[in-house]
Structure formats: structure tokens, C-alpha cells
Amino acid sequence: MRDRYARGELTEEQFESKVETLLETDTPEDAANWQSEDREAIRE
């Protein structure tokens, strides 16, 4: 993820959001739920 940010593939906002999500998730299932919600938010 840091590499993607360094290459400019992620904005600072996206990077910070992903870091926050990683810190808040306890299990892989939680991470999948957060990722799904992020994708839905982007579509809107």
C-alpha cells in the first residue's frame, strides 16, 4: 500500500482511510466488510 501511495496511485485521503481501516479491523472478515463498504461509497 505504501508503494501504491508513493507511485501516486492513491491519494493521501485514500491512503489514510486504508491505514485507519487496517488499524480498526480485528479479523480478515472485518477487513472484507470495510473494503466492501469503501467500494460502495466510491460508486456513490
VOGU-3710 file (C-alpha; in Angstrom, 3 decimals, decimal comma):
1> mrdryargel> 0,000/0,000/0,000  2,861/2,384/0,747  4,297/1,667/-2,683  0,985/2,475/-4,365  0,823/5,747/-2,433  4,431/6,565/-3,337  3,693/5,928/-7,026  0,703/8,260/-6,828  -1,882/5,517/-7,294  -3,592/6,505/-4,021
11> teeqfeskve> -4,403/9,971/-2,782  -3,395/10,935/0,731  -7,047/10,670/1,750  -7,327/7,139/0,327  -4,069/6,089/1,971  -5,098/7,446/5,379  -8,512/5,794/5,078  -6,943/2,434/4,305  -4,478/2,736/7,188  -7,314/3,613/9,553
21> tlletdtped> -9,319/0,650/8,298  -6,394/-1,690/8,833  -5,954/-0,453/12,379  -9,658/-0,835/13,159  -10,185/-4,328/11,797  -9,744/-7,343/14,015  -10,226/-10,173/11,542  -9,944/-10,779/7,802  -13,740/-10,883/7,687  -13,911/-7,399/9,216
31> aanwqsedre> -11,417/-6,142/6,655  -13,503/-7,584/3,820  -16,605/-5,825/5,153  -14,775/-2,486/5,385  -13,410/-2,910/1,864  -16,879/-3,654/0,523  -18,249/-0,523/2,207  -15,411/1,592/0,768  -16,157/0,346/-2,738  -19,846/1,191/-2,349
41> aire> -19,002/4,687/-1,104  -16,734/5,299/-4,091  -19,516/4,291/-6,511  -21,884/6,843/-4,975
//
